[in-house]
C-alpha cells in the first residue's frame, strides 16, 4: 500500500465551497507528430497558447469531471475513472481530436491527485456524516483536452493538449442528503441546450457557456437549477443544465411496493457516470429501471413521487418543485414529494452511493480505483 499522506492541517475544510483553490500544480501532455508525449508537471495555474489556437477560436475543447475520496484507511481512491476515460474519448472524436488512451488518462489523474494528496479532504468528520454516509467535501478532478495548435481555416490543427488539474470542493448545490432540503427547478423553454443529431451527447465546453445567462436569471428568480425539454417538440424531458434527470414513479394505491426508477433516453443527453452507478445500485436493490422517453406531462400529472438531478458535481440532488410556463405570461409550480425535503428512495440510493465513494461501506461493484490507493510518491 502507498504511504498515507494526511490532509492539510491548515486548510479550513469546514468552510469549503464549490470553487477553485490553489494547489501544487497540474499535469500536462502534448500531442504532436501523431503521438502523445510524456507527462509534464506545471506548478502554476496558467497555460500558454497561440492566439490562433483552434480551442480558443473554434471551440475544440472537451472536459471531464470525477471525484477523489479519502477512505477510512487514509488512502485516496477515484470513483469510476475508466468511465470518464471512455467518455472523453467519445467527446474528442466529436470535435476531431485524437483520443486520450485509457492508460494515459489513468496515469494523468493519478499524478494530478497524487501530487495534491494533502488537498484531499479528511474522511471524517467532513468526509461523511452519520448513518447516511453523506459525503460533503471531496477532491474534484478536472481532465481537459483541447486543440492547442493554431489554424485559421476550419480544420483540426496538428497539436493538442491534455491536462488534469484538481481542487478540493464542497457541494455544488449546498445539499448534503438527509439533513438538507431539496432544491427548486425551472423549465427553460426559451433556450435549447442541445438538439437531436447535435452534440448534447458529448461533454464539450461549448455546450455549457450558453447556459450561463439563463442559469443566472433562474437563480435570481429563486431557482437553483434549470430543466431542458427536447428541442423538436418541447414535450419530452432531456436533462437539467448541470446533470441528468431521474425520477421515482408514483406507486399505485393498491399497495404495490415495487419501486421504479425512471431514466429518460434522448440523443441529446450526456451519458452520466453517476447515473450509471445509480442504475446499478437501484438494480441491486431489486428496483425496476425504466429507460424511456419521458413526457413532461408526466411531471404535470404527478406521476413521480421523487425527482433528482444526477451528475458528478451535483451527485444526487433531490428536486422539491418544478416550475414551468403554462402560458407565455403565467407559471405553474409542481410540488414534488412533500415539497420540502428529499424523498426516502433517493436518500437510500444516496446513502449507498456516498458510502461506496467514501469507503464507508464495502464496494461490491468494484467502482473505486485503484484498490491500493493513489501513490503520492510518483
C-alpha positions in Angstrom: 0.0 0.0 0.0 1.2 3.5 -0.7 2.3 5.7 2.2 -0.6 7.7 3.6 -0.4 11.5 3.0 -2.7 13.1 5.6 -4.9 16.0 4.7 -3.6 19.5 5.3 -4.0 20.7 8.9 -4.2 24.3 7.9 -7.0 24.1 5.3 -10.4 25.2 6.5 -12.2 22.0 5.5 -15.5 23.1 7.2 -15.7 26.2 5.1 -15.1 24.5 1.7 -17.2 25.8 -1.2 -17.7 24.5 -4.7 -14.8 26.6 -6.1 -11.2 26.6 -7.3 -8.4 26.6 -4.6 -4.6 26.9 -5.0 -2.9 23.6 -5.5 0.7 22.4 -6.2 0.0 22.4 -10.0 -1.3 20.2 -12.8 -0.1 17.6 -15.2 0.1 18.2 -19.0 0.6 16.1 -22.1 1.1 17.4 -25.7 0.1 15.5 -28.8 2.3 16.2 -31.9 3.9 14.3 -34.7 1.0 11.8 -34.3 1.6 10.7 -30.7 1.1 11.8 -27.1 4.2 12.9 -25.3 5.3 12.3 -21.7 3.8 13.9 -18.6 5.0 17.4 -17.7 4.3 18.9 -14.3 3.3 22.6 -14.3 3.5 24.3 -10.9 1.4 27.4 -11.8 -2.3 27.5 -12.8 -1.8 29.0 -16.3 -1.5 28.0 -19.9 0.5 29.5 -22.8 -1.4 29.3 -26.1 -1.1 30.6 -29.6 -3.7 33.3 -30.3 -4.8 31.2 -33.2 -5.4 28.1 -31.1 -8.3 26.1 -32.5 -9.7 25.6 -29.0 -9.8 29.4 -28.5 -11.1 30.3 -31.9 -13.4 27.4 -32.8 -14.2 25.8 -29.5 -12.4 22.4 -30.0 -12.4 21.6 -26.3 -13.8 18.8 -24.1 -13.6 18.1 -20.4 -14.4 15.6 -17.7 -15.2 15.7 -14.0 -14.6 12.9 -11.5 -14.0 12.7 -7.7 -11.3 11.5 -5.4 -12.2 10.4 -1.8 -10.2 9.7 1.3 -11.2 6.3 2.8 -11.1 5.2 6.4 -7.6 3.7 5.9 -6.3 7.1 4.9 -5.8 6.0 1.2 -7.3 8.1 -1.6 -9.2 6.5 -4.4 -11.1 7.7 -7.5 -14.6 6.8 -8.4 -15.0 5.0 -11.8 -12.2 6.8 -13.7 -12.3 4.4 -16.6 -15.8 5.5 -17.4 -14.5 9.1 -17.7 -11.7 7.9 -19.9 -14.1 6.3 -22.3 -16.4 9.4 -22.3 -13.6 11.9 -23.1 -12.5 9.6 -26.0 -16.1 9.9 -27.4 -16.1 13.6 -26.9 -12.7 14.1 -28.5 -13.9 12.2 -31.6 -16.9 14.5 -31.9 -14.6 17.5 -32.3 -11.9 15.8 -34.4 -9.3 15.4 -31.7 -7.1 12.4 -31.1 -8.3 10.1 -28.3 -6.6 10.1 -25.0 -5.7 6.4 -24.3 -7.2 5.0 -21.2 -3.7 4.1 -19.8 -2.6 7.7 -20.2 -5.8 9.1 -18.7 -5.4 6.9 -15.6 -1.7 8.0 -15.3 -2.7 11.6 -15.6 -5.4 11.6 -12.9 -3.2 9.6 -10.6 -0.4 12.1 -11.0 -2.7 15.1 -10.5 -4.3 13.7 -7.4 -1.1 12.1 -6.1 0.8 15.4 -6.0 -2.1 17.0 -4.2 -2.9 14.3 -1.7 -2.8 16.8 1.2 -5.7 18.6 -0.5 -8.0 15.6 -0.4 -10.3 16.3 2.5 -10.4 14.2 5.6 -12.6 11.1 5.6 -14.3 12.3 8.8 -16.0 14.3 10.1 -16.2 16.2 6.9 -15.9 13.2 4.6 -19.0 11.5 5.9 -22.0 12.3 8.1 -24.0 10.0 10.3 -25.7 6.8 9.2 -26.4 8.3 5.7 -22.7 8.3 4.8 -23.3 11.7 3.2 -20.1 12.9 1.5 -19.9 16.6 2.0 -16.4 17.5 0.7 -14.0 15.8 -1.7 -11.4 16.5 -4.3 -12.7 17.3 -7.7 -10.6 16.2 -10.7 -10.9 18.0 -14.0 -9.3 16.4 -17.1 -9.3 18.8 -20.1 -8.4 18.0 -23.7 -8.3 20.7 -26.3 -6.9 21.7 -29.7 -3.9 23.8 -28.6 -2.4 24.2 -32.1 -3.2 27.1 -34.4 -5.2 27.1 -37.6 -7.1 29.8 -39.4 -9.1 27.5 -41.6 -11.9 25.4 -40.2 -9.8 22.3 -39.7 -8.1 20.5 -36.8 -4.5 21.5 -36.0 -1.6 19.2 -35.7 -1.1 19.8 -32.0 -3.3 19.1 -29.0 -3.0 19.2 -25.2 -4.4 17.1 -22.4 -4.2 18.4 -18.8 -5.6 17.3 -15.5 -6.0 19.7 -12.5 -7.6 19.2 -9.2 -9.3 21.3 -6.4 -10.9 20.4 -3.1 -14.6 21.2 -3.3 -17.8 21.3 -1.3 -21.3 20.6 -2.5 -22.4 22.2 -5.8 -26.0 22.9 -4.5 -25.2 23.1 -0.8 -27.2 19.9 -0.1 -26.0 17.0 1.9 -28.7 14.4 1.8 -30.7 13.5 4.9 -30.4 16.8 6.8 -30.6 19.2 3.7 -33.7 20.4 1.9 -34.2 19.6 -1.8 -33.9 22.4 -4.4 -36.3 24.1 -6.9 -36.1 23.8 -10.6 -37.3 25.9 -13.5 -38.2 24.6 -17.0 -36.2 26.7 -19.5 -38.5 27.0 -22.6 -36.8 29.9 -24.4 -33.4 28.2 -25.0 -32.4 24.7 -26.3 -29.2 23.4 -24.8 -28.9 20.7 -27.4 -30.7 19.2 -30.4 -31.2 15.7 -31.9 -28.2 14.8 -34.1 -26.3 17.7 -32.4 -23.6 17.4 -29.7 -25.5 17.2 -26.5 -24.2 13.6 -26.1 -20.6 14.9 -25.8 -19.1 16.8 -22.9 -17.9 19.8 -24.9 -17.0 23.2 -23.4 -19.2 25.0 -25.9 -22.3 23.2 -24.6 -22.1 24.9 -21.2 -21.3 28.6 -21.7 -24.6 29.5 -23.5 -26.5 28.3 -20.4 -24.7 30.8 -18.1 -27.1 33.7 -18.5 -30.2 31.5 -18.3 -28.9 29.9 -15.1 -28.1 33.3 -13.6 -31.6 34.6 -14.4 -33.2 31.5 -12.9 -31.1 31.8 -9.8 -32.1 35.4 -9.4 -35.7 34.3 -9.6 -35.1 31.7 -6.8 -34.4 28.5 -8.8 -31.2 26.6 -8.2 -31.3 24.6 -11.4 -32.9 24.7 -14.9 -34.5 21.8 -16.8 -34.3 21.4 -20.6 -37.0 19.8 -22.8 -36.4 18.4 -26.2 -35.8 21.0 -28.9 -38.0 19.3 -31.5 -41.4 19.2 -29.6 -40.6 20.7 -26.2 -42.7 18.0 -24.7 -40.1 15.5 -23.6 -37.6 15.8 -20.8 -33.9 15.9 -21.8 -31.9 16.8 -18.7 -31.0 19.5 -16.2 -28.5 22.2 -17.2 -25.8 20.6 -15.0 -27.0 17.0 -14.7 -29.3 14.2 -15.7 -33.0 13.9 -14.7 -34.1 10.9 -12.6 -37.4 10.1 -11.1 -39.2 7.6 -8.9 -42.5 6.5 -10.4 -45.5 7.0 -8.1 -46.8 3.7 -6.9 -50.5 2.7 -7.1 -52.7 2.8 -4.1 -53.2 -1.0 -4.4 -50.2 -1.4 -2.0 -47.7 -2.4 -4.7 -44.2 -1.8 -3.1 -42.3 -2.3 -6.4 -40.0 0.8 -6.9 -39.4 2.0 -10.4 -36.5 4.3 -11.3 -37.3 6.3 -14.4 -34.4 7.3 -16.6 -35.0 9.5 -19.7 -33.5 8.5 -23.0 -32.6 11.0 -25.7 -29.9 11.6 -28.3 -29.3 14.9 -26.7 -28.5 13.6 -23.2 -24.9 13.3 -21.8 -24.3 9.8 -20.5 -23.6 10.4 -16.9 -21.1 8.2 -15.0 -23.1 8.9 -11.8 -26.3 7.9 -13.4 -24.8 4.6 -14.5 -23.8 4.0 -10.9 -27.3 4.9 -9.6 -28.8 2.5 -12.1 -26.5 -0.3 -10.8 -27.4 0.5 -7.2 -31.1 0.6 -8.0 -30.9 -2.8 -9.7 -29.0 -4.2 -6.7 -31.9 -3.0 -4.5 -34.3 -5.0 -6.7 -35.9 -1.9 -8.3 -37.2 -1.8 -11.8 -35.2 0.6 -14.1 -37.4 2.1 -16.8 -35.3 3.7 -19.5 -37.5 5.5 -22.0 -38.7 8.8 -23.4 -40.2 10.8 -20.5 -43.0 13.3 -21.3 -43.0 16.5 -19.2 -46.8 15.9 -18.9 -46.0 13.1 -16.5 -44.5 15.6 -14.2 -47.5 17.9 -14.5 -49.9 15.0 -13.9 -48.0 14.0 -10.7 -46.7 10.6 -11.9 -43.5 10.9 -9.9 -43.1 10.8 -6.2 -39.5 11.8 -6.3 -37.2 13.7 -8.8 -33.5 14.2 -8.6 -30.6 15.8 -10.5 -27.8 13.4 -11.1 -24.2 14.1 -12.1 -20.6 14.2 -10.9 -20.8 17.7 -9.5 -24.5 17.5 -8.4 -24.1 13.9 -7.1 -27.8 13.1 -6.4 -29.6 16.3 -5.6 -33.3 16.0 -4.8 -35.8 18.3 -6.5 -38.7 19.6 -4.4 -40.5 21.6 -7.1 -40.6 22.2 -10.8 -42.0 25.5 -12.2 -42.9 25.9 -15.8 -44.8 28.4 -18.1 -48.3 27.2 -18.7 -48.9 30.4 -20.8 -46.4 33.0 -22.0 -47.4 35.2 -19.1 -48.0 32.8 -16.2 -46.3 29.9 -14.5 -47.4 26.8 -12.6 -45.5 25.3 -9.7 -45.5 21.5 -9.4 -44.6 20.2 -5.9 -42.6 17.0 -5.7 -43.0 14.7 -2.7 -43.7 16.8 0.4 -42.4 19.9 -1.4 -39.7 20.5 1.1 -37.3 17.6 1.7 -35.6 14.8 -0.1 -37.6 11.6 -0.5 -36.7 8.3 1.1 -36.0 6.4 -2.2 -33.3 8.7 -3.5 -31.9 9.1 0.0 -31.4 5.3 0.2 -29.6 5.5 -3.2 -27.5 8.5 -2.0 -26.6 6.6 1.2 -25.3 3.6 -0.8 -23.5 5.8 -3.4 -21.7 8.1 -1.0 -20.9 5.2 1.3 -19.1 3.4 -1.6 -17.4 6.5 -2.8 -16.1 7.4 0.7 -15.1 3.8 1.6 -17.6 3.7 4.5 -19.4 0.7 3.1 -17.9 -2.2 1.0 -17.5 -1.5 -2.7 -19.3 -4.6 -4.0 -19.3 -3.2 -7.5 -15.5 -2.6 -7.7 -16.0 1.1 -8.7 -13.3 2.7 -6.6 -9.8 2.8 -8.1 -7.0 1.9 -7.5 -7.6 -0.7 -4.9 -4.3 0.0 -3.2 -4.9 3.8 -3.2 -3.2 6.7 -5.1 0.6 6.7 -4.8 1.8 10.2 -4.0 5.5 9.3 -4.5 5.3 9.2 -8.3 
